[in-house]
């Protein structure tokens, strides 16, 4: 394999540096360089990729994925999850800690890191749990997790209900310089809810999960971020009122951030009318009014990061009664296309550079990753994409071990064409994976 790449004639969009131009990009020994030596140019030198008519972006980053190892490798492994990421254009992902055992100790973090280093085709970073066993009662060893290399803390999948424990955790996280990410769900209100509380939960006779349960924790996190002066990131925001709370807080300078997932702007709770468990997720699909406010929040900068919440489940686990099925859907392979389809093509809420900024430099800055840029000297993580590429989602073509997507058969515009990690092409649409 060539150690050098010459990506020719693409539209280079690098939001980190405010670049949007037609030109060439060069890579040597895994690093982005200004140019190549003469003896590495031409047919016998660098591998040449013709990017004419395509977009060349920093490698996409997803800070919210579940790869199920250790403990649930029948749903997804780090290797298969990484292949999903590459096929979706993502060069870097951040894994959630709700594995088995929970990622609440340096030993488990080390296991995941070693597994990622030996099997993953993209960069995989770990989060550590806020509390031991995700039980919400006793803090995990935050200092030891920081030393082990986690990039953030979260109990994702669950939410710390004890406000005193959460406050102490944020204070400890501040001491170690670790951002805190939170799954916002007040569980006495959401109780046994399996879908959004509203008209459709009443029609279907299913227990409701009210948006108030999210709003209360978002408000709690705003107060804690303001009190401690330390960043808290609200994961997968689903409600209109949460967006309004975040907007007001950010305007006051509170260090609070948030992310949005594609399913929460693509689908409403009305999609559950056939009791299809592939539409069951946490937080649940909500209403058109919620979608409109989330998109407004993305457009005005209230929500700064886009993520997938990629959550594989085996088919036999989803093919049960609706209230018994686990929450969650696949996301990495459809994420870019859904955001482009909705935010760029349909709603014209953002420009292409703005969307790419929310998938590259913004998550990199939040987690202090040396990624998300095409600057000279940066790691050569690059995504080549076509924002107009028309395709139809086929779950049977997924690289995941699972098939739980509600988007099977959907026609979308926009797709990654080539994914480059550390200067090596790991996947392209025409020939597939290279290793």
Phi, psi and omega in degrees: 000137179294144177274352183236148176232144173233105181264112192258136163068020180272168172274105184274117177244114179233089183302331181299330182245009180065030183262133173210094185209163173271133180178193180251154176230138184240144179227136176218126179053040175082004183238144175284129183233163182289324180198174179249152174299155183303324183285355177253005176262159179093183189296328183267004183254241185293151169292130183256130176243119178278111182254019181302129180079004180242170180253133178251116186238158165305150178304136184289149182235130175241117185266014185212087178225156176241116182254000166069356174254136005276157165111331182225050186290353173288340178270317182193145169249169176299323180295312182288325176296320178295324177293324174300316180300310182299318180292342176265359180094008184265130179257345180219134176226158178237120185273142176279158188269005184277057176263185178228103006289160177299145179280070180239017179217154178301329182294316179292320178300316180297320178300314181296317181297318180293319179297319179295317182297328185265343186233341187272142179264000174231172177287130179238119175251154184253147161257159173247156180290149173287318183236155180299128178064014185057026184277346177076013187248317185232132182298142171291164179286084190298319179298318180291324177294320177298316179295331180283347174106015176293152182259350178192170175243141176196150170256030190312141191100330173225171182225133179294117183273334181280112186292330178293316177297317181296319179298314180296322179297318179295321179295318177295319179299320178300318181300323183263003178070028181258126173296152176249131177245143186224132169278111192270101182206111175275113196279343174288335177272319180284331175044238181263020183299141181240353177206173180302135176284120182171203183305314187286328176293326177292313180300318186273348180071030180253146180298138185265148176248097188288148178297337177303327180296328175283316185301320181298318180287324174301316178297319178301315182292325175300314180296319180292320178296320179292319182293317185269341185072018184245142184295134169235135183246123180271119185277154176029068180293135185234352187241151180296319182292326175301318180298317181295320177298315180296319181300313181296318182294316181295325178295335177273357178090012178292135182282065180241136178230173182205160177234159174235147179251153185298321183295333180282351172245358182255334191226148175250171179294344176296340180293346183275004187301337179259012178059031177284116184290349176288353175256009181266118182212166184228118358294159188283164171299140183241220190254172177297325178297322176295317178302314182299321182286323177298316179295322175298321179292325175293317184292323185265005175090006175293316176259124190248351185228140174251139182210169186259327194054046177303116188221086183288143171221144179294151183303317182295336178283330180274336183273062177222180177304148188305315184286349178263346184287148177287156176282147169122152181219163171293156182211329192297323186278344180249353187302305183301314183297319180294318178295319179294316181301313186276308188282328182264305188279310187279305187266345182049043182278330181221158170278167177299315177300325179294317178298314181295327176298323180284349178249003183225279188291324182296308177296326179296317179294318183299318183261007176058045178266144178275053183225184172078023180211156174252023180298148174302130181093351180280156173305138185277068171262117191220140174240127173255129187219163175235110184290350181250001183298119181270133180204165180241130182291129176233110185298335181287347177265001183293149174276353180287160171281349181247171184226021187275078175235137175276359186259009177303126180089354180285137174269127184229161174240131179110132181195147171290143179249324181215136178239125184240125181237122179059033178085001180246133175289117180260337180202143165217156191297325184285317187250353177083212183278145181266350176208000000 
